[in-house]
Amino acid sequence: MKKTPTKQSGFTLIELLTVIVIIGVLSTLVFTGTKGLIMSAQKSKAASDMSNIWKSYMVYENDNGSIDETLDGEKMVDTDGDTPSAGSGTNHEWFAVLASSIKDFNNPEKFILSSDKYAKKKNKGKEIEFVLDPDEEDDPKIDQVFKEAQLSYNVVAGIDLDEMSNVPEGKIPFIYTPGLNDEGKWTKNGVFGTSGGIICFMDGQSKRLKNLKEAKLKKWDDPKEDADNLKDSVFGIAFGHGGPDEFSGERGE
């Protein structure tokens, strides 16, 4: 008697290829979704940190007035004229003054995000341990390593709310993530790349933005007019890495 050949079970080549394609698509979706969640968490942390810096500055300002001078007594911002002008200040020196009064801020991690790839690259090899020089406890000085570090936040110094009495505090920028260009967009060197940035305003609210246009800023000297950049929206000086932020998109370099 002849045996009837049994039909072997299995997948055809087309079926296998189809499964591989489906797995690839699903993996891409999972990776993209996870990456988006990580970015969102990083932005949330930065927004919270910026609001905490604002709160601490409010405490400092209530006790000492605005931060206009460095720890060495040099003028960071001159607000005596019709418009503010920059002195010799930088973000680092502004944060050092805050740290001299609020000890919790004598920690560089308060101003350098671990997720900031640009700062991480620039700070590679540097031992950034303090904001203030540990050898100068009686007469606080800025730590020289911190002074050269790339920070993750830019601050607006010399803010005078009396000069902007017609502008809502929720429209006055106080601190922001750097990397803005003169077109109001965050570039590849921004803390979060071209995905956008964060601005904390003088009402303490930190807003996540794709570009500056979303902030709907107003000119500080004519609130009826829209402001296309931070310079026009606040009576103060926006500091970059080495001085006034030129909004080159390269974080002051």
The 8 nearest C-alpha neighbors of each residue, nearest first, counted from 0:
[[1, 2, 3, 4, 5, 6, 7, 8],
 [2, 0, 3, 4, 5, 6, 7, 8],
 [3, 1, 4, 0, 5, 6, 7, 8],
 [2, 4, 5, 1, 6, 0, 7, 8],
 [5, 3, 2, 6, 1, 7, 0, 8],
 [4, 6, 7, 3, 2, 8, 1, 9],
 [5, 7, 8, 4, 3, 9, 2, 10],
 [8, 6, 5, 9, 4, 10, 11, 3],
 [7, 9, 6, 10, 5, 11, 4, 14],
 [10, 8, 11, 7, 14, 6, 12, 15],
 [11, 9, 14, 15, 12, 8, 13, 16],
 [10, 12, 14, 13, 15, 9, 16, 8],
 [11, 13, 15, 14, 16, 10, 17, 9],
 [12, 14, 16, 11, 15, 17, 10, 18],
 [15, 13, 17, 11, 12, 16, 10, 18],
 [14, 16, 12, 18, 17, 13, 19, 10],
 [17, 15, 19, 13, 18, 14, 20, 12],
 [16, 18, 14, 20, 15, 19, 13, 21],
 [17, 19, 21, 15, 20, 16, 22, 14],
 [20, 18, 16, 22, 17, 21, 23, 15],
 [19, 21, 23, 17, 18, 22, 16, 24],
 [22, 20, 18, 24, 23, 19, 25, 17],
 [23, 21, 25, 19, 20, 24, 26, 18],
 [24, 22, 20, 26, 21, 25, 19, 27],
 [23, 25, 21, 27, 26, 22, 20, 28],
 [24, 26, 28, 22, 27, 23, 29, 21],
 [27, 25, 29, 23, 28, 24, 22, 30],
 [28, 26, 30, 24, 25, 29, 31, 23],
 [27, 29, 25, 31, 26, 30, 32, 24],
 [28, 30, 26, 32, 27, 31, 33, 25],
 [31, 29, 27, 33, 32, 28, 34, 26],
 [32, 30, 34, 28, 33, 29, 27, 35],
 [31, 33, 35, 29, 30, 34, 28, 36],
 [32, 34, 36, 30, 35, 31, 29, 37],
 [35, 33, 31, 37, 32, 36, 30, 38],
 [34, 36, 32, 38, 33, 37, 39, 31],
 [35, 37, 39, 33, 34, 38, 40, 32],
 [36, 38, 40, 34, 39, 35, 33, 41],
 [39, 37, 41, 35, 40, 36, 42, 34],
 [38, 40, 36, 42, 37, 41, 35, 43],
 [41, 39, 43, 37, 42, 38, 36, 44],
 [42, 40, 38, 44, 43, 39, 37, 45],
 [41, 43, 45, 39, 44, 40, 46, 38],
 [42, 44, 40, 46, 41, 45, 39, 47],
 [45, 43, 47, 41, 42, 46, 48, 40],
 [44, 46, 48, 42, 47, 43, 49, 41],
 [47, 45, 43, 49, 205, 44, 48, 42],
 [46, 48, 44, 50, 45, 49, 43, 51],
 [49, 47, 45, 51, 50, 46, 44, 52],
 [50, 48, 52, 46, 51, 47, 45, 199],
 [49, 51, 53, 47, 52, 203, 48, 205],
 [50, 52, 54, 48, 53, 49, 55, 47],
 [53, 51, 49, 55, 50, 54, 56, 48],
 [52, 54, 50, 56, 51, 55, 203, 57],
 [55, 53, 51, 57, 56, 52, 50, 58],
 [56, 54, 58, 52, 57, 53, 51, 59],
 [55, 57, 59, 53, 58, 54, 60, 52],
 [58, 56, 60, 54, 55, 59, 61, 53],
 [57, 59, 55, 61, 56, 60, 54, 62],
 [60, 58, 56, 62, 57, 61, 63, 55],
 [61, 59, 64, 63, 57, 65, 62, 58],
 [60, 62, 58, 59, 63, 64, 57, 56],
 [63, 61, 59, 60, 64, 58, 57, 65],
 [64, 62, 60, 59, 61, 65, 66, 58],
 [63, 65, 60, 61, 62, 66, 59, 67],
 [64, 66, 60, 67, 157, 63, 158, 59],
 [67, 65, 68, 64, 157, 93, 156, 96],
 [66, 68, 75, 76, 157, 65, 74, 156],
 [69, 67, 74, 75, 73, 72, 66, 70],
 [68, 70, 72, 71, 73, 92, 75, 74],
 [71, 69, 72, 96, 140, 68, 139, 92],
 [72, 70, 69, 73, 140, 68, 139, 74],
 [71, 73, 69, 68, 70, 74, 75, 67],
 [74, 72, 69, 68, 71, 75, 87, 70],
 [73, 75, 68, 86, 76, 67, 87, 72],
 [76, 74, 88, 86, 68, 87, 67, 85],
 [77, 75, 85, 86, 67, 74, 157, 84],
 [76, 78, 84, 83, 79, 85, 86, 74],
 [79, 77, 83, 80, 76, 84, 82, 157],
 [78, 80, 77, 81, 83, 82, 84, 76],
 [81, 79, 82, 78, 83, 77, 84, 76],
 [80, 82, 83, 79, 78, 162, 84, 234],
 [81, 83, 80, 84, 78, 234, 79, 235],
 [84, 82, 78, 77, 235, 80, 234, 236],
 [83, 85, 77, 76, 82, 78, 86, 236],
 [86, 84, 76, 77, 75, 236, 243, 87],
 [85, 87, 75, 76, 74, 88, 77, 84],
 [88, 86, 75, 74, 85, 89, 242, 73],
 [87, 89, 75, 86, 242, 92, 69, 90],
 [90, 88, 242, 91, 92, 238, 241, 93],
 [89, 91, 93, 92, 238, 153, 94, 154],
 [92, 90, 94, 89, 93, 146, 95, 145],
 [91, 93, 95, 89, 94, 90, 69, 88],
 [92, 94, 90, 96, 95, 91, 89, 97],
 [93, 95, 97, 91, 96, 92, 98, 90],
 [96, 94, 92, 98, 97, 93, 141, 130],
 [97, 95, 99, 93, 98, 94, 70, 92],
 [96, 98, 94, 95, 99, 100, 101, 93],
 [99, 97, 104, 95, 101, 105, 100, 96],
 [100, 98, 96, 97, 101, 95, 102, 139],
 [99, 101, 98, 97, 102, 96, 59, 104],
 [102, 100, 98, 103, 99, 104, 97, 55],
 [103, 101, 104, 105, 98, 100, 99, 106],
 [102, 104, 101, 105, 106, 98, 109, 100],
 [103, 105, 98, 106, 102, 101, 109, 97],
 [106, 104, 130, 98, 102, 103, 129, 131],
 [105, 107, 104, 108, 129, 109, 130, 103],
 [108, 106, 109, 110, 130, 129, 111, 128],
 [109, 107, 111, 110, 106, 112, 113, 128],
 [108, 110, 107, 106, 111, 104, 48, 112],
 [109, 111, 108, 107, 150, 151, 152, 112],
 [112, 110, 151, 108, 150, 109, 107, 113],
 [113, 111, 114, 115, 151, 110, 108, 109],
 [112, 114, 115, 111, 119, 116, 108, 118],
 [113, 115, 112, 116, 41, 190, 119, 191],
 [114, 116, 190, 112, 118, 113, 117, 119],
 [117, 115, 119, 118, 114, 120, 190, 113],
 [116, 118, 120, 119, 115, 188, 121, 190],
 [119, 117, 121, 149, 120, 115, 116, 122],
 [118, 120, 116, 122, 117, 121, 123, 115],
 [121, 119, 117, 123, 118, 122, 116, 115],
 [120, 122, 118, 119, 123, 149, 117, 148],
 [123, 121, 119, 120, 125, 118, 148, 149],
 [122, 124, 120, 125, 121, 119, 118, 126],
 [123, 125, 122, 126, 121, 120, 127, 119],
 [126, 124, 122, 123, 127, 144, 148, 121],
 [127, 125, 128, 124, 144, 122, 123, 145],
 [126, 128, 125, 145, 144, 129, 107, 148],
 [129, 127, 126, 107, 106, 130, 145, 144],
 [130, 128, 131, 106, 105, 107, 127, 142],
 [129, 131, 105, 142, 145, 107, 106, 95],
 [132, 130, 141, 142, 129, 140, 133, 105],
 [131, 133, 142, 134, 141, 135, 140, 129],
 [134, 132, 135, 131, 136, 129, 142, 139],
 [135, 133, 132, 136, 137, 131, 139, 140],
 [136, 134, 139, 138, 133, 132, 137, 140],
 [135, 137, 139, 138, 134, 133, 132, 140],
 [138, 136, 135, 139, 134, 140, 133, 132],
 [137, 139, 135, 136, 140, 70, 134, 132],
 [140, 138, 135, 136, 137, 99, 131, 141],
 [141, 139, 132, 131, 135, 70, 142, 138],
 [140, 142, 131, 132, 95, 130, 143, 146],
 [141, 143, 132, 131, 145, 130, 144, 146],
 [142, 144, 146, 145, 141, 147, 132, 131],
 [145, 143, 146, 147, 142, 127, 148, 125],
 [146, 144, 148, 142, 147, 143, 130, 127],
 [145, 147, 143, 144, 91, 148, 142, 141],
 [148, 146, 145, 144, 143, 149, 91, 240],
 [149, 147, 145, 146, 122, 150, 144, 127],
 [148, 150, 118, 121, 122, 147, 240, 151],
 [151, 149, 111, 152, 110, 148, 118, 240],
 [150, 152, 111, 110, 112, 176, 190, 177],
 [153, 151, 176, 150, 175, 177, 110, 154],
 [154, 152, 175, 174, 238, 239, 177, 176],
 [153, 155, 174, 238, 237, 173, 156, 90],
 [154, 156, 237, 173, 236, 174, 235, 238],
 [157, 155, 236, 235, 158, 154, 237, 67],
 [156, 158, 235, 67, 76, 159, 236, 65],
 [159, 157, 235, 234, 156, 160, 155, 233],
 [158, 160, 161, 162, 234, 157, 163, 235],
 [159, 161, 163, 162, 164, 158, 234, 168],
 [162, 160, 164, 163, 159, 165, 158, 234],
 [161, 163, 160, 159, 164, 234, 220, 219],
 [164, 162, 160, 161, 166, 165, 219, 159],
 [163, 165, 161, 166, 162, 160, 167, 168],
 [166, 164, 163, 167, 222, 219, 162, 221],
 [165, 167, 163, 164, 222, 168, 219, 170],
 [168, 166, 169, 170, 165, 171, 164, 163],
 [169, 167, 201, 171, 202, 170, 166, 200],
 [168, 170, 202, 167, 200, 171, 201, 204],
 [169, 171, 168, 167, 216, 172, 200, 166],
 [170, 172, 168, 200, 201, 169, 233, 173],
 [173, 171, 200, 174, 199, 201, 170, 198],
 [172, 174, 200, 155, 201, 199, 154, 171],
 [175, 173, 154, 199, 153, 198, 155, 172],
 [176, 174, 198, 153, 197, 152, 199, 177],
 [175, 177, 152, 197, 196, 153, 151, 190],
 [178, 176, 189, 179, 250, 153, 152, 175],
 [177, 179, 189, 248, 250, 185, 186, 188],
 [180, 178, 185, 248, 184, 246, 177, 183],
 [179, 181, 248, 246, 247, 182, 183, 184],
 [180, 182, 246, 183, 247, 179, 228, 248],
 [183, 181, 180, 184, 228, 227, 179, 211],
 [182, 184, 211, 181, 180, 179, 210, 228],
 [185, 183, 210, 179, 180, 182, 186, 211],
 [184, 186, 179, 178, 193, 195, 189, 180],
 [185, 187, 193, 189, 188, 178, 248, 192],
 [186, 188, 192, 193, 189, 185, 178, 191],
 [189, 187, 186, 178, 192, 117, 249, 190],
 [188, 190, 178, 192, 191, 186, 187, 177],
 [189, 191, 115, 192, 176, 151, 188, 177],
 [192, 190, 189, 194, 195, 196, 193, 115],
 [191, 193, 187, 189, 194, 188, 190, 186],
 [192, 194, 186, 187, 185, 195, 191, 189],
 [195, 193, 192, 191, 209, 196, 185, 186],
 [196, 194, 209, 193, 185, 208, 210, 191],
 [195, 197, 208, 176, 207, 209, 191, 185],
 [198, 196, 207, 206, 175, 176, 208, 205],
 [197, 199, 175, 206, 205, 174, 200, 172],
 [200, 198, 205, 174, 204, 173, 175, 172],
 [201, 199, 172, 173, 171, 202, 169, 203],
 [200, 202, 168, 203, 171, 173, 169, 172],
 [201, 203, 169, 168, 200, 204, 199, 171],
 [204, 202, 201, 50, 200, 53, 199, 205],
 [203, 205, 199, 202, 200, 206, 50, 169],
 [206, 204, 199, 46, 198, 50, 200, 203],
 [207, 205, 198, 197, 208, 199, 204, 46],
 [206, 208, 197, 196, 205, 198, 209, 42],
 [207, 209, 210, 196, 195, 197, 206, 213],
 [208, 210, 195, 194, 196, 213, 207, 211],
 [211, 209, 184, 208, 212, 195, 213, 183],
 [210, 212, 183, 213, 214, 184, 208, 209],
 [211, 213, 214, 210, 215, 183, 227, 216],
 [212, 214, 211, 215, 210, 208, 209, 216],
 [213, 215, 212, 211, 216, 208, 170, 210],
 [216, 214, 213, 212, 217, 225, 211, 226],
 [215, 217, 226, 214, 170, 225, 232, 218],
 [218, 216, 225, 226, 222, 232, 224, 219],
 [219, 217, 232, 226, 222, 221, 231, 220],
 [218, 220, 232, 233, 221, 163, 222, 217],
 [219, 221, 218, 222, 163, 162, 232, 231],
 [222, 220, 218, 223, 219, 224, 217, 225],
 [223, 221, 217, 218, 224, 219, 166, 220],
 [222, 224, 221, 225, 217, 218, 220, 219],
 [225, 223, 222, 221, 218, 217, 226, 216],
 [224, 226, 217, 218, 216, 227, 223, 215],
 [227, 225, 217, 218, 216, 228, 231, 232],
 [226, 228, 225, 183, 212, 229, 231, 216],
 [229, 227, 230, 226, 231, 183, 232, 181],
 [228, 230, 232, 231, 233, 227, 172, 226],
 [231, 229, 228, 232, 233, 237, 236, 235],
 [230, 232, 218, 229, 226, 228, 233, 219],
 [233, 231, 218, 219, 229, 217, 230, 226],
 [232, 234, 219, 235, 231, 171, 230, 229],
 [235, 233, 158, 159, 83, 219, 162, 82],
 [234, 236, 158, 157, 156, 233, 83, 155],
 [237, 235, 156, 155, 238, 85, 157, 243],
 [236, 238, 155, 244, 243, 154, 156, 235],
 [239, 237, 243, 244, 242, 90, 89, 154],
 [238, 240, 244, 242, 243, 251, 241, 153],
 [241, 239, 251, 242, 90, 89, 250, 149],
 [242, 240, 239, 89, 251, 243, 238, 90],
 [241, 243, 89, 239, 238, 240, 88, 244],
 [242, 244, 238, 239, 237, 245, 236, 85],
 [245, 243, 239, 238, 246, 237, 251, 242],
 [244, 246, 247, 243, 251, 239, 181, 180],
 [247, 245, 180, 181, 248, 244, 179, 251],
 [248, 246, 180, 249, 245, 181, 251, 250],
 [247, 249, 180, 178, 179, 246, 250, 186],
 [250, 248, 247, 252, 251, 178, 188, 246],
 [249, 251, 178, 252, 248, 177, 239, 240],
 [250, 252, 239, 240, 249, 244, 245, 241],
 [251, 249, 250, 240, 247, 241, 248, 239]]
